[in-house]
Amino acid sequence: KTVIAAIENVPDSTYSWWNDFKNNLNIELENTVKDKNVVRNRSNSQYDRSL
C-alpha cells in the first residue's frame, strides 16, 4: 500500500511516461492478485476433496 500511495503522489505532469508506467504496474498487480486467488482456490478445492 505504501508503494502504491507513493506512486499516486507523483504528479502525472512530471514524466510523460508516468501514466503508462502506472497503468502497466496496476495491470501487473491485478494479475498477481488473480494468480494468487487461482492458486488459493485450487488448494482449497484439493483440501475439500481430501476431507
Secondary structure, DSSP 8 states (H G I E B T S, - for coil): -HHHHHHHHS-GGG-TTHHHHHHHHHHHHHHHHHHHHHHHHHHHHHHHHH-
